[in-house]
Amino acid sequence: MQNKILGLLGLSMKAGKVKAGEFSVEKSIKAHKAKLVLVASDASENTEKKFRQSCFYYHIPIFSFGTKEELGRGIGKEMRSSLCIEDEGFAKRMIEILDGGNADVRR
């Protein structure tokens, strides 16, 4: 499951459909562009809470996935505590994979 998600993250990044980092993700959520938010399992409690509340308000699926290092590596960057996917197709496929596995879903 994890390799599939990381592969999709890489493809999404190449397609220009990923925003990474707290500021960019928050901006994408508020602009109604984010279709899925991923928060690293080792992100701070404040970061997780902030995104959980924003995603609840804007009705965006949010999942806890991987570590900061894994999220960053998945998009070819340094560590990232949060990412969002701005493409409906990529987001839908990731949600299917995460829901099918034992993902920590926070809606």
C-alpha positions in Angstrom: 0.0 0.0 0.0 2.7 2.5 1.0 4.7 2.0 -2.2 1.5 2.6 -4.3 0.8 5.8 -2.5 4.4 7.0 -2.8 4.4 6.1 -6.5 1.1 8.1 -7.0 2.7 11.0 -5.0 5.6 11.1 -7.4 3.3 11.1 -10.5 1.2 13.8 -9.0 4.3 15.9 -8.3 5.5 15.5 -11.9 2.0 16.6 -13.0 2.2 19.7 -10.8 -0.8 18.6 -8.7 0.9 18.5 -5.3 1.3 21.4 -2.8 3.7 20.7 0.1 4.4 22.5 3.3 2.0 24.0 5.8 1.5 27.4 4.1 1.0 26.0 0.6 -1.4 23.3 1.8 -3.4 25.8 3.9 -3.7 28.2 1.0 -4.8 25.3 -1.3 -7.5 24.2 1.2 -8.9 27.8 1.5 -8.9 28.2 -2.3 -11.0 25.0 -2.6 -8.3 23.4 -4.7 -7.2 20.6 -2.4 -8.9 17.3 -3.0 -7.0 15.3 -0.4 -4.7 16.2 2.5 -1.9 13.9 3.8 -0.3 14.7 7.2 2.8 12.9 8.4 2.2 10.6 11.4 5.1 12.4 13.2 3.8 15.9 12.5 3.2 18.1 15.5 -0.1 17.9 17.3 -0.8 21.6 16.4 -0.2 20.9 12.7 -2.4 17.9 12.8 -5.2 19.7 14.7 -5.0 22.7 12.3 -5.4 20.6 9.2 -8.0 18.3 10.7 -10.2 21.4 11.5 -9.6 23.0 8.1 -10.4 19.8 6.3 -13.6 19.3 8.4 -14.7 22.8 7.6 -14.0 22.6 3.9 -15.1 18.9 3.5 -11.8 17.6 2.4 -10.6 14.1 3.1 -7.5 14.0 5.4 -5.3 11.0 6.2 -2.3 10.4 8.4 0.3 8.7 6.2 3.9 7.9 6.6 6.6 10.1 8.3 7.8 13.5 7.3 10.8 11.9 5.7 8.6 9.5 3.7 6.3 12.2 2.5 9.2 14.3 1.4 10.9 11.5 -0.4 7.7 10.6 -2.1 7.7 14.0 -3.9 11.5 14.2 -4.3 12.0 16.9 -1.7 13.2 17.2 1.9 11.0 16.4 4.8 7.4 17.6 4.6 4.8 17.4 7.4 1.8 18.0 5.1 0.9 17.6 1.4 -2.2 18.1 -0.6 -3.3 16.7 -3.9 -5.1 19.1 -6.2 -6.2 16.6 -8.9 -9.5 14.7 -8.4 -8.2 11.6 -10.2 -5.0 11.2 -8.2 -6.9 12.0 -5.0 -9.6 9.5 -5.7 -7.2 6.7 -6.4 -5.1 7.4 -3.2 -8.3 7.5 -1.1 -9.3 4.1 -2.5 -5.9 2.7 -1.6 -5.9 4.3 1.8 -9.4 3.3 2.7 -8.8 -0.3 1.5 -5.8 -0.5 3.8 -5.6 0.2 7.4 -5.1 4.0 7.0 -5.8 6.4 9.8 -8.8 8.3 8.3 -9.6 11.7 10.0 -12.6 13.4 8.5 
